[in-house]
Each structure stands twice: as C-alpha cells, then as structure tokens.
Amino acid sequence: MKKLNKLKGIENPCGLHAIIGEDSPVDIEALEKRYQENIRNSPIFDEMVKKFGKKKAEELLKEFKVVEKKD
C-alpha cells in the first residue's frame, strides 16, 4: 500500500531522518533549508511542478519542515 501525503496523489518522499544527541546543538533552520533543498533536487519536486506549476510547488516546498521530536 502506498502512503499518500496531503499533496493529493503524490507519493510521500522517504524524508531525511537524523538522530542528534541531547547535548548536541541543533540548528533546525539550517536542517530545514537543507531538507527543502534535497526535496527540490529530487524527482518528487519535478512531480510537484508538473501537477501544480512552479510557483505553487515552491509554496508547497516551504511546508516540508524539520521537527524536533523528543521522547
């Protein structure tokens, strides 16, 4: 079964996962920028552009966020 995200019909990318120790400073903004750049350079972004156009794809790309998860 394929998981679909809220982009209606576009397969969810694998994503980027990082495990960072509690004592390590985390620059969420830098990680997010890098993550979005990785998406921009992937086939998923080409799919987004085909489906929504370049401008909307760029807007949607900004919704790809890095989230700090604490257990």
N, C-alpha and C positions, 0 to 999 in steps of 0.2 A: 504494500500500500504506500503510495507516495504522499508525503505531507505537503500541503499547500499553505503558503502564507497569505497574508491579507492582500497581496497584490493580485488576487483572483486568477489563479491558474498558472502562476509562475512557481516553479519548484523552489523550495526553500534551499538556499545555499548551505553548505556544511557549516560555514561560520569559522570563526577563529576563537580558539579556546586558549587561555593562559592561566597557569597556576602560579600565583605570586605569594611568597611567604608573608606572614603577618608583619615582619619587620622591614619589608621592602616598601619604599615609597612608590606609589602608583600615580602615574600621570594619565588619568582617564582621558583627558582631552587629546593627548598625543596618541594614545592607543586607538581612540575612536577615529581620528583622522587617518591613521594607518589602515584600520579596518575598512573604512569607506573607500580608500584608495585601492585596496585589494579587490573590493567588490567592483569598483569602476573598471578595473583591468581584467575582469572575469567575464565568462560567457553570460552570466546572469544579467549583467548590465546591458549587454547587447540585446538580450531578450526584452528587457525593460524598455529600451529605446524603441524597439520595433513595435511593442504593444502600446506604449503611452506617449512616445515622442521624446526628444532630447530634454526639453525643459522640464516636463513632468518627471522623467526618470531622475534628473538631478535633484528635484524636490524630494522624491521618494528616497533617494540615496541618503539624504540627511536624516531619515528616520532609522537608519541602521545604526544602532547605538551600542556602546560598550557599557555594561552594567557590572558594578562591583557586587558580587554575591558573597555574603558572609553567612556561614552556618551557625 
